[in-house]
Amino acid sequence: MAIKIAYYPGNAARAASSEIEDCIQPLCKTLGIQLVEIPKASSDGANIIKQSSPKLQHALVARNLALAESKGLDVLTTCATSHGIMCDTIEEFREDLSFANHVNNIVARTSNVEYMGESQSRHLLHFLVEEIGLDKIRDAVINPIRLNVAAYYGPNMQRQGACGEDDAFMPTYMEQLITAIGGTPVEYDLKCQSVGAPSLLTINKPVMQMTAAVLSDAKSSGADILVSACTLSHSNLDSYQSKAGKVARKDTTMPILHLAEMVAFALGHYPTRFAQLRTRALVIGG
């Protein structure tokens, strides 16, 4: 029987990073995960709205969680930033009931739902390791990755309450998953460092330097490719890597893919894309 869970794509998976959306559906079907669309879900604010109105961002998130809660489901996301944002709201509601009631009043007046604290956020990485299990994933592999892979977690889900049962300071879940699907994980220092994704349009040069630092560290450590657990950071690392390299004067040339893509390829989906990735890694990743 399939495991049912509500699905929140985040702010980029159905726009700038549509390749992630392509891969999540077949990946989940192969592993017996039934994704349930959250009806009329909105943006979670991406930590941009929070800069001017924390209350509004919490209200947006609480509404999405409440919509999933009305179906009796937790929420799955492929984006570490969205997961961290949902965990922030969940923690805020748990610690400050007065604030929770105030925000819920706003949500109730606009959407006729309230978040009662039952539905929780799950990141795809944690869900695969903890609920599906590495043994089941290993048994389902059709196309072993067979590349040196640098895992990029970013900072948003690397804290207590947002990292599942993984270590908040020295995570290993993605490295375990990489090994299970036939890749070789590459250790490097900056796998949890921010690439400044929400600040890209306002403080461009420092963000480019942060992005370049992660990419150059991964490449100098021997990675053929880099895999991101975050759809927002994925855009920085992929679309802006050339500009980042020029700004920071570092070698940042590296094939980038998202966690959902990597697992989908290993499970036999989109073999032509996987072949293209292996060619790109051979040509520019080394």
BAVEX-359250 format. One record per residue (C-alpha): residue number from 1; x, y, z. Coordinates in steps of 0.02 Angstrom, whole numbers, plus 50000, padded with zeros to 5 digits. Layout:
N
(pafi NUM; (X; Y; Z))
...
This chain:
286
(pafi 1; (50000; 50000; 50000))
(pafi 2; (50066; 50171; 49952))
(pafi 3; (50117; 50295; 50086))
(pafi 4; (50010; 50452; 50068))
(pafi 5; (50083; 50623; 50104))
(pafi 6; (50037; 50800; 50051))
(pafi 7; (50157; 50878; 49926))
(pafi 8; (50221; 51057; 49932))
(pafi 9; (50336; 51097; 49783))
(pafi 10; (50402; 51260; 49854))
(pafi 11; (50433; 51419; 49755))
(pafi 12; (50546; 51357; 49615))
(pafi 13; (50506; 51176; 49570))
(pafi 14; (50363; 51225; 49455))
(pafi 15; (50451; 51376; 49382))
(pafi 16; (50639; 51400; 49368))
(pafi 17; (50678; 51220; 49419))
(pafi 18; (50543; 51122; 49327))
(pafi 19; (50663; 50976; 49303))
(pafi 20; (50639; 50938; 49488))
(pafi 21; (50451; 50930; 49467))
(pafi 22; (50474; 50812; 49320))
(pafi 23; (50571; 50691; 49428))
(pafi 24; (50479; 50690; 49594))
(pafi 25; (50321; 50607; 49527))
(pafi 26; (50400; 50451; 49446))
(pafi 27; (50525; 50437; 49590))
(pafi 28; (50386; 50429; 49718))
(pafi 29; (50280; 50310; 49614))
(pafi 30; (50426; 50188; 49603))
(pafi 31; (50452; 50192; 49791))
(pafi 32; (50268; 50178; 49838))
(pafi 33; (50240; 50359; 49891))
(pafi 34; (50074; 50438; 49843))
(pafi 35; (50088; 50627; 49832))
(pafi 36; (49928; 50721; 49871))
(pafi 37; (49915; 50898; 49804))
(pafi 38; (49880; 51032; 49934))
(pafi 39; (49726; 51123; 49868))
(pafi 40; (49759; 51307; 49829))
(pafi 41; (49928; 51309; 49917))
(pafi 42; (50020; 51475; 49913))
(pafi 43; (50201; 51532; 49919))
(pafi 44; (50280; 51514; 50091))
(pafi 45; (50363; 51684; 50077))
(pafi 46; (50536; 51612; 50041))
(pafi 47; (50607; 51707; 50192))
(pafi 48; (50588; 51865; 50087))
(pafi 49; (50417; 51917; 50151))
(pafi 50; (50479; 51880; 50327))
(pafi 51; (50603; 52024; 50314))
(pafi 52; (50460; 52150; 50313))
(pafi 53; (50317; 52051; 50392))
(pafi 54; (50356; 51893; 50492))
(pafi 55; (50172; 51879; 50537))
(pafi 56; (50121; 51871; 50354))
(pafi 57; (50248; 51735; 50314))
(pafi 58; (50192; 51631; 50463))
(pafi 59; (50012; 51653; 50407))
(pafi 60; (50052; 51592; 50232))
(pafi 61; (50142; 51440; 50300))
(pafi 62; (50009; 51403; 50431))
(pafi 63; (49876; 51407; 50296))
(pafi 64; (49970; 51279; 50189))
(pafi 65; (49998; 51166; 50340))
(pafi 66; (49815; 51183; 50389))
(pafi 67; (49758; 51132; 50215))
(pafi 68; (49865; 50974; 50226))
(pafi 69; (49806; 50946; 50405))
(pafi 70; (49625; 50949; 50345))
(pafi 71; (49668; 50794; 50244))
(pafi 72; (49756; 50712; 50392))
(pafi 73; (49926; 50718; 50307))
(pafi 74; (50102; 50778; 50341))
(pafi 75; (50187; 50884; 50207))
(pafi 76; (50330; 50827; 50094))
(pafi 77; (50441; 50954; 50006))
(pafi 78; (50596; 50941; 49897))
(pafi 79; (50660; 51111; 49954))
(pafi 80; (50769; 51131; 50108))
(pafi 81; (50722; 51315; 50118))
(pafi 82; (50535; 51278; 50116))
(pafi 83; (50559; 51139; 50243))
(pafi 84; (50656; 51255; 50358))
(pafi 85; (50522; 51390; 50340))
(pafi 86; (50383; 51267; 50385))
(pafi 87; (50482; 51205; 50534))
(pafi 88; (50504; 51386; 50593))
(pafi 89; (50317; 51414; 50593))
(pafi 90; (50283; 51247; 50678))
(pafi 91; (50408; 51289; 50814))
(pafi 92; (50342; 51466; 50834))
(pafi 93; (50164; 51402; 50855))
(pafi 94; (50220; 51271; 50980))
(pafi 95; (50316; 51395; 51088))
(pafi 96; (50197; 51543; 51082))
(pafi 97; (50014; 51494; 51091))
(pafi 98; (49957; 51675; 51096))
(pafi 99; (50046; 51712; 50933))
(pafi 100; (49980; 51550; 50859))
(pafi 101; (49802; 51599; 50902))
(pafi 102; (49827; 51772; 50828))
(pafi 103; (49895; 51705; 50663))
(pafi 104; (49764; 51567; 50657))
(pafi 105; (49630; 51700; 50675))
(pafi 106; (49697; 51785; 50519))
(pafi 107; (49705; 51619; 50425))
(pafi 108; (49529; 51570; 50480))
(pafi 109; (49455; 51735; 50421))
(pafi 110; (49534; 51719; 50249))
(pafi 111; (49530; 51531; 50217))
(pafi 112; (49413; 51450; 50345))
(pafi 113; (49550; 51336; 50411))
(pafi 114; (49666; 51338; 50562))
(pafi 115; (49830; 51251; 50594))
(pafi 116; (49818; 51145; 50751))
(pafi 117; (49998; 51083; 50753))
(pafi 118; (49964; 50905; 50693))
(pafi 119; (50035; 50908; 50517))
(pafi 120; (50225; 50911; 50510))
(pafi 121; (50349; 50953; 50372))
(pafi 122; (50459; 50816; 50298))
(pafi 123; (50601; 50847; 50178))
(pafi 124; (50619; 50720; 50038))
(pafi 125; (50793; 50669; 50099))
(pafi 126; (50736; 50630; 50276))
(pafi 127; (50580; 50542; 50212))
(pafi 128; (50679; 50429; 50096))
(pafi 129; (50805; 50379; 50228))
(pafi 130; (50688; 50364; 50378))
(pafi 131; (50523; 50304; 50303))
(pafi 132; (50567; 50215; 50140))
(pafi 133; (50736; 50149; 50196))
(pafi 134; (50903; 50135; 50108))
(pafi 135; (50884; 49948; 50081))
(pafi 136; (50724; 49970; 49980))
(pafi 137; (50803; 50110; 49879))
(pafi 138; (50960; 50007; 49848))
(pafi 139; (50855; 49861; 49786))
(pafi 140; (50762; 49976; 49665))
(pafi 141; (50919; 50047; 49581))
(pafi 142; (50926; 50014; 49393))
(pafi 143; (51059; 50139; 49341))
(pafi 144; (51195; 50155; 49475))
(pafi 145; (51262; 50333; 49479))
(pafi 146; (51448; 50286; 49479))
(pafi 147; (51508; 50465; 49497))
(pafi 148; (51598; 50561; 49634))
(pafi 149; (51456; 50661; 49710))
(pafi 150; (51466; 50813; 49826))
(pafi 151; (51310; 50831; 49935))
(pafi 152; (51248; 51008; 49967))
(pafi 153; (51129; 51025; 50116))
(pafi 154; (51132; 51213; 50143))
(pafi 155; (51092; 51290; 50313))
(pafi 156; (50902; 51296; 50315))
(pafi 157; (50866; 51119; 50373))
(pafi 158; (51025; 51092; 50471))
(pafi 159; (50963; 51129; 50645))
(pafi 160; (50874; 51033; 50781))
(pafi 161; (50692; 51007; 50736))
(pafi 162; (50721; 51022; 50549))
(pafi 163; (50851; 50889; 50509))
(pafi 164; (50750; 50733; 50552))
(pafi 165; (50859; 50607; 50642))
(pafi 166; (51015; 50665; 50549))
(pafi 167; (51155; 50759; 50637))
(pafi 168; (51120; 50946; 50632))
(pafi 169; (51305; 50991; 50627))
(pafi 170; (51380; 50847; 50529))
(pafi 171; (51242; 50771; 50421))
(pafi 172; (51269; 50606; 50330))
(pafi 173; (51098; 50561; 50260))
(pafi 174; (51136; 50619; 50083))
(pafi 175; (51304; 50532; 50083))
(pafi 176; (51217; 50371; 50139))
(pafi 177; (51089; 50392; 49999))
(pafi 178; (51225; 50426; 49870))
(pafi 179; (51311; 50264; 49921))
(pafi 180; (51147; 50168; 49913))
(pafi 181; (51118; 50219; 49731))
(pafi 182; (51295; 50176; 49676))
(pafi 183; (51386; 50342; 49690))
(pafi 184; (51540; 50390; 49789))
(pafi 185; (51509; 50532; 49914))
(pafi 186; (51640; 50669; 49919))
(pafi 187; (51678; 50753; 50085))
(pafi 188; (51707; 50940; 50081))
(pafi 189; (51697; 51077; 50212))
(pafi 190; (51559; 51191; 50147))
(pafi 191; (51415; 51070; 50120))
(pafi 192; (51305; 51163; 50246))
(pafi 193; (51358; 51341; 50205))
(pafi 194; (51229; 51461; 50135))
(pafi 195; (51238; 51518; 49954))
(pafi 196; (51126; 51666; 49997))
(pafi 197; (50983; 51614; 49884))
(pafi 198; (50847; 51735; 49948))
(pafi 199; (50968; 51883; 49938))
(pafi 200; (51020; 51859; 49758))
(pafi 201; (50930; 52011; 49689))
(pafi 202; (50981; 52133; 49826))
(pafi 203; (51162; 52093; 49874))
(pafi 204; (51223; 52010; 49716))
(pafi 205; (51413; 52011; 49737))
(pafi 206; (51422; 51933; 49912))
(pafi 207; (51296; 51799; 49856))
(pafi 208; (51404; 51759; 49705))
(pafi 209; (51556; 51743; 49817))
(pafi 210; (51463; 51625; 49935))
(pafi 211; (51404; 51521; 49788))
(pafi 212; (51578; 51513; 49714))
(pafi 213; (51653; 51459; 49880))
(pafi 214; (51539; 51306; 49891))
(pafi 215; (51566; 51255; 49709))
(pafi 216; (51755; 51276; 49711))
(pafi 217; (51771; 51182; 49875))
(pafi 218; (51670; 51036; 49807))
(pafi 219; (51768; 51031; 49645))
(pafi 220; (51939; 51043; 49726))
(pafi 221; (51887; 50900; 49840))
(pafi 222; (51864; 50786; 49690))
(pafi 223; (51678; 50797; 49649))
(pafi 224; (51617; 50758; 49473))
(pafi 225; (51444; 50830; 49511))
(pafi 226; (51356; 50921; 49653))
(pafi 227; (51184; 50871; 49717))
(pafi 228; (51075; 50998; 49807))
(pafi 229; (50935; 50967; 49932))
(pafi 230; (50861; 51139; 49901))
(pafi 231; (50769; 51205; 49748))
(pafi 232; (50814; 51388; 49785))
(pafi 233; (50998; 51352; 49815))
(pafi 234; (50995; 51238; 49663))
(pafi 235; (50961; 51390; 49553))
(pafi 236; (51110; 51486; 49625))
(pafi 237; (51228; 51339; 49607))
(pafi 238; (51172; 51296; 49431))
(pafi 239; (51111; 51451; 49337))
(pafi 240; (51233; 51573; 49416))
(pafi 241; (51391; 51467; 49431))
(pafi 242; (51478; 51550; 49284))
(pafi 243; (51446; 51725; 49353))
(pafi 244; (51497; 51668; 49527))
(pafi 245; (51662; 51603; 49459))
(pafi 246; (51699; 51768; 49372))
(pafi 247; (51656; 51872; 49526))
(pafi 248; (51758; 51765; 49646))
(pafi 249; (51893; 51716; 49520))
(pafi 250; (51874; 51533; 49563))
(pafi 251; (51845; 51374; 49465))
(pafi 252; (51659; 51342; 49487))
(pafi 253; (51622; 51236; 49333))
(pafi 254; (51521; 51091; 49399))
(pafi 255; (51367; 50994; 49339))
(pafi 256; (51226; 51025; 49464))
(pafi 257; (51072; 50921; 49495))
(pafi 258; (50940; 50910; 49629))
(pafi 259; (50919; 50764; 49748))
(pafi 260; (50755; 50715; 49663))
(pafi 261; (50841; 50706; 49494))
(pafi 262; (50984; 50600; 49558))
(pafi 263; (50871; 50471; 49639))
(pafi 264; (50752; 50468; 49490))
(pafi 265; (50897; 50436; 49371))
(pafi 266; (50961; 50295; 49480))
(pafi 267; (50788; 50215; 49483))
(pafi 268; (50785; 50209; 49294))
(pafi 269; (50688; 50366; 49248))
(pafi 270; (50746; 50487; 49112))
(pafi 271; (50896; 50381; 49055))
(pafi 272; (50938; 50505; 48916))
(pafi 273; (50954; 50646; 49043))
(pafi 274; (51063; 50533; 49150))
(pafi 275; (51174; 50496; 49000))
(pafi 276; (51190; 50683; 48967))
(pafi 277; (51237; 50711; 49149))
(pafi 278; (51373; 50580; 49142))
(pafi 279; (51441; 50660; 48982))
(pafi 280; (51440; 50833; 49063))
(pafi 281; (51529; 50765; 49216))
(pafi 282; (51661; 50684; 49107))
(pafi 283; (51689; 50842; 49005))
(pafi 284; (51678; 50982; 49135))
(pafi 285; (51664; 50905; 49307))
(pafi 286; (51839; 50837; 49326))
